[in-house]
Amino acid sequence: MLTMTDVIREGHPTLRKVADPLILPLTDDEKKLAYDMLEFLKNSQDAETAEKYDLRPGVGIAAPQLNVSKRMIAVHVPSDLPDETEPQFSDILINPKIISHSVKQTCLSEGEGCLSVDREVEGYVPRNKRIRIEYVDTEGNRQSRRLKDFPAIVVQHEIDHLNGIMFFDRIDPDNPMALPKDLEVLGYEED
């Protein structure tokens, strides 16, 4: 089981490298890592498990955050409806690519956080409101998905990790709280 001790922190050189594509089919070790990453996210969102293992809640994690410079991410975005148990988006994405995106941008009202960043970073992180992604699942099947709003933000954040980009690189350094023209602010509360 992955815990926070497996997550490398900002300043580690792996977080600034462009990750290598995975060669398919995945090895057993790569599949295990992928499933462990998704399990980590689910565990981190379960209050009892998170407390027991001192896990920070997360909705996405990239292999480079575990010091594995490969193009693999796991995403588990829970439902935003109180009585809905089905997640908004949950999958393991191998060699993900953003194929198209909206011109319209959005951001989270509270800014973004990151399992690899142990400090609070203030500022708006502009992201595309809608994206279309293509990726391969753990069984080697090609997938295509359209995402919008919070799930789109999460996937863009994680794909940035594959390219050596940290979320705070996208914050305006001169005016972190500046809202670019026509930017839609989402009020989603990240745990």
C-alpha positions as CSV (number, residue, x, y, z in Angstrom):
1,M,0.0,0.0,0.0
2,L,1.3,3.4,-0.9
3,T,1.5,6.1,1.8
4,M,2.6,9.7,1.9
5,T,6.2,8.5,2.6
6,D,6.2,7.2,-1.0
7,V,5.4,10.7,-2.4
8,I,8.4,12.8,-3.3
9,R,8.2,16.5,-2.6
10,E,8.9,19.7,-4.5
11,G,12.6,20.3,-5.1
12,H,13.1,16.6,-6.1
13,P,14.6,16.5,-9.6
14,T,12.2,13.9,-10.9
15,L,9.3,16.3,-10.6
16,R,10.9,18.6,-13.2
17,K,11.7,15.9,-15.7
18,V,9.6,15.0,-18.8
19,A,8.5,11.5,-18.1
20,D,9.1,8.7,-20.6
21,P,6.3,7.0,-22.5
22,L,5.3,3.5,-21.3
23,I,5.9,0.7,-23.7
24,L,2.9,-1.6,-24.1
25,P,1.9,-4.1,-22.9
26,L,2.6,-3.0,-19.3
27,T,4.9,-5.1,-17.2
28,D,3.4,-6.7,-14.0
29,D,5.3,-4.2,-11.9
30,E,3.9,-1.3,-13.9
31,K,0.3,-2.6,-13.6
32,K,0.8,-3.1,-9.8
33,L,2.1,0.5,-9.5
34,A,-1.0,1.7,-11.5
35,Y,-3.4,-0.1,-9.3
36,D,-1.6,1.0,-6.2
37,M,-1.8,4.6,-7.3
38,L,-5.6,4.4,-7.8
39,E,-6.0,2.6,-4.4
40,F,-4.0,5.3,-2.7
41,L,-6.4,8.0,-4.0
42,K,-9.4,5.9,-2.8
43,N,-7.8,5.3,0.6
44,S,-6.9,9.0,0.9
45,Q,-10.6,10.0,0.4
46,D,-11.8,7.5,3.0
47,A,-11.7,9.4,6.3
48,E,-11.0,6.4,8.5
49,T,-8.3,4.9,6.3
50,A,-6.7,8.4,5.7
51,E,-6.5,9.0,9.4
52,K,-5.1,5.5,10.2
53,Y,-2.3,5.9,7.6
54,D,-1.8,9.7,7.8
55,L,-2.8,10.2,4.1
56,R,-3.5,13.6,2.7
57,P,-6.6,13.5,0.5
58,G,-6.0,13.5,-3.2
59,V,-8.0,13.2,-6.4
60,G,-5.0,12.6,-8.7
61,I,-1.5,11.3,-8.6
62,A,1.2,10.9,-11.3
63,A,3.9,8.3,-11.4
64,P,6.7,11.0,-11.3
65,Q,5.3,11.9,-7.8
66,L,6.4,8.4,-6.7
67,N,9.8,8.9,-8.3
68,V,8.9,6.9,-11.4
69,S,9.5,9.0,-14.5
70,K,6.9,7.3,-16.6
71,R,3.7,8.7,-18.3
72,M,1.1,7.2,-16.0
73,I,-1.5,8.9,-13.9
74,A,-4.4,7.8,-11.7
75,V,-7.5,9.9,-11.1
76,H,-10.4,9.4,-8.7
77,V,-12.8,12.3,-8.7
78,P,-15.7,11.6,-6.3
79,S,-19.2,12.6,-7.1
80,D,-20.2,16.2,-6.4
81,L,-23.7,15.1,-5.4
82,P,-24.4,14.2,-1.8
83,D,-26.2,10.9,-2.3
84,E,-24.3,9.8,-5.4
85,T,-21.6,7.1,-4.9
86,E,-20.5,6.8,-8.5
87,P,-17.3,9.0,-9.1
88,Q,-17.3,11.7,-11.7
89,F,-14.2,10.2,-13.2
90,S,-12.0,7.4,-12.0
91,D,-9.3,5.6,-14.1
92,I,-5.7,4.9,-14.7
93,L,-4.4,6.7,-17.7
94,I,-1.3,5.4,-19.6
95,N,0.5,7.8,-22.0
96,P,-2.4,10.3,-21.7
97,K,-2.6,13.2,-24.3
98,I,-4.9,16.2,-24.5
99,I,-6.2,16.0,-28.0
100,S,-8.4,19.2,-27.9
101,H,-9.5,21.8,-25.5
102,S,-11.9,24.7,-25.1
103,V,-10.8,28.3,-25.5
104,K,-12.8,29.0,-22.3
105,Q,-10.7,28.7,-19.2
106,T,-11.6,28.0,-15.6
107,C,-9.9,27.7,-12.2
108,L,-10.7,26.6,-8.6
109,S,-11.8,29.3,-6.2
110,E,-9.5,27.9,-3.5
111,G,-6.5,27.5,-5.9
112,E,-4.9,24.1,-6.4
113,G,-3.0,21.8,-4.0
114,C,-0.6,19.0,-4.6
115,L,0.5,15.9,-2.7
116,S,4.1,16.8,-3.6
117,V,3.8,20.4,-2.2
118,D,3.7,20.7,1.6
119,R,2.9,24.4,1.6
120,E,-0.1,26.5,0.7
121,V,0.4,28.3,-2.5
122,E,-2.1,31.2,-3.1
123,G,-3.2,32.1,-6.6
124,Y,-5.5,31.1,-9.4
125,V,-4.3,28.4,-11.8
126,P,-5.9,28.9,-15.2
127,R,-6.9,25.6,-16.9
128,N,-9.0,24.7,-20.0
129,K,-12.7,24.3,-19.0
130,R,-13.2,21.3,-21.3
131,I,-10.7,18.8,-22.7
132,R,-10.7,15.7,-24.8
133,I,-8.1,13.1,-23.8
134,E,-6.8,9.9,-25.3
135,Y,-5.0,7.3,-23.3
136,V,-4.5,3.6,-22.9
137,D,-5.9,1.7,-20.0
138,T,-4.0,-1.0,-18.1
139,E,-5.2,-3.7,-20.4
140,G,-3.9,-1.9,-23.5
141,N,-7.2,-0.6,-24.7
142,R,-7.3,2.9,-26.3
143,Q,-9.7,5.2,-24.5
144,S,-11.1,8.6,-25.4
145,R,-12.9,10.9,-22.9
146,R,-14.4,14.3,-22.8
147,L,-14.0,16.0,-19.4
148,K,-15.1,19.4,-18.1
149,D,-14.8,21.5,-15.0
150,F,-13.2,19.8,-12.0
151,P,-12.3,16.4,-13.6
152,A,-10.7,18.3,-16.5
153,I,-8.7,20.4,-14.0
154,V,-7.5,17.3,-12.2
155,V,-6.4,15.6,-15.4
156,Q,-4.6,18.7,-16.7
157,H,-2.8,19.0,-13.3
158,E,-1.6,15.4,-13.5
159,I,-0.5,15.6,-17.1
160,D,1.5,18.7,-16.2
161,H,3.4,16.4,-13.7
162,L,4.3,14.2,-16.7
163,N,5.8,17.2,-18.4
164,G,7.8,18.5,-15.4
165,I,5.4,21.3,-14.7
166,M,4.1,22.2,-11.2
167,F,0.8,23.8,-10.7
168,F,2.3,27.0,-9.2
169,D,4.2,27.5,-12.5
170,R,0.9,28.5,-14.0
171,I,0.1,31.2,-11.4
172,D,0.8,34.8,-12.4
173,P,3.9,35.6,-10.4
174,D,3.2,39.4,-10.4
175,N,-0.4,39.1,-9.4
176,P,-1.4,35.6,-8.2
177,M,-5.0,36.6,-7.5
178,A,-5.5,38.2,-11.0
179,L,-8.3,36.6,-12.9
180,P,-7.6,36.5,-16.6
181,K,-10.4,37.9,-18.8
182,D,-13.4,35.5,-19.2
183,L,-12.0,33.0,-16.7
184,E,-14.8,31.0,-14.9
185,V,-14.1,30.3,-11.2
186,L,-15.3,27.0,-9.9
187,G,-16.3,26.8,-6.3
188,Y,-15.4,23.1,-5.9
189,E,-14.0,22.4,-2.4
190,E,-10.9,20.3,-2.6
191,D,-10.4,18.1,0.5
